[in-house]
């Protein structure tokens, strides 16, 4: 059971990316928390980066994750068998949070650490970084 968390990025109390003492990435979006290892998180980042470039309805994927931009103007993100619907603004907030969290995790990675078990790696992740506030929007 996970008891010690490091905040990697946070939008609010219900939307954040944490890392536990085991090295697992905990991505919480509203009522859903998804658990990713480093490789899965890296794949998610690649998918989100490609998703920002989508201009029309389409579907792109990486192992264990799929991003669909629907004709109705919203995104569906699937991680394994869990899906979340995202407005365009929410999608950009998630992308910003994920990039900030990935940067924080990736800066700590070295080739030596990439071969360690997640239990050994967890000791190096203890700094908290807030996601940047680069997205401005209005709900009115």
N, C-alpha and C positions, 0 to 999 in steps of 0.2 A: 504494500500500500504506500502511496506517495504522501509524504508529510512535509517535505522541505521544497519550496518553490522559489524560483527566481523569475521575476517579471522581465520579459524580453521586449514586449510592446503592449500598449494598452490604449484603447479608445474610450472605454468607460468600464463600469463594474461588471458588465455582462459581455464585453467584447475585449478579449485580451489573448496574448500568447505568452505562456509560461513554460519553464523547463523545470522538471522535478529532479530530485537527487539521483535518479536512475538515468538521466540524460534524455528522457522522453519529452517531446514537445507536446504541450497541451494547448490546442487551439480552441478557445471558447468563443462561440458566436451565439448570443442570446441564450437559448435554453439547451444548446447542443455543445458538447465538448468532444473533440476528436483528438486521438492520440497518435502521434507520428514519430517514427525514428528519424535520424538525421537524413538518411537517404530519401525517405518519403517526403520530408520537408523540403529538401533540395528539389525534388521533382515537382512539388506543388509550386515552388517559387518560379520554376521554369514555365509551368503552365500559366500562372498568373501574369507573368511578363509577356507571354504570347497573347494572352487574353485581352490585354490593354490595347492591342493592335486590331482587334476585331471591329469591323465597321458595319457588318450586317449579320443576319442570322447565320450561325455556324456552330460547329462542334469540334473541339480539339481535345486531345487527351495525352496523358502520360501514364505510365504504369500506376495502377491503383487510383487514378484521379482523372476526372473528365470535367470540362467546362463547356457549357452550352449557352450561347447567346440566343435568346428566343425572339421570334418575330414581334412579340408583344412588348419588347423593350426591357426585359430583365434577364438576369444571368441565373443559371443553375450551376452550382458547384457540387460535384459528387466526389467524395473521398470514400473509397471502397463502396459500401452500400448505404452511406449516409449522404443525403442531399440537402442543400440549403438554397433558398431563393434569395437573390440579392438585387436590389434596385441598382441602377448605374452608380449612384453616389455611394451606396453601401459597398459595392464592388471595389470602387477606388479606395475607400477607407480600408478594406481588407487588404488590398494590394499594398498600400502604404505601411500598414502594420506588419505584414509579412516580410516586406523588404527590410524594415528596421530590425525586426527580430532575426532575420537571416544574417544580416550584416553583423549583428552582435554575436551570433553563434559562429559564423564563418571566420570572424577575426580571431577567435579563440582556437580554431582548428589548425593543426599542423599535420604534416604527413604522419608523424609518429602517433598523434592522437587519433587520427582516422582509423588506425588499426587496433586501438584499445577497445575494451568492452565499454558499454554505456555506463556501467557502474563506476569504472575508473575515470571516465570522461566527465562525469557529473561534478567532480570536485573543482573544475576550472570555470564553471559558469555561476558567477555570484554577483555580477554587476547588473543594475537595473537601468534600462534605457527606455524612455517614452517614445512612442511613435511620433514622427514629425507631423505638424499640423499644416500640411501643404495643400490640403483640399478645402476649398471654401464653397459653401453651398447654402441654399435657403430652402426651407420646407414650405414657404408661402407661395 
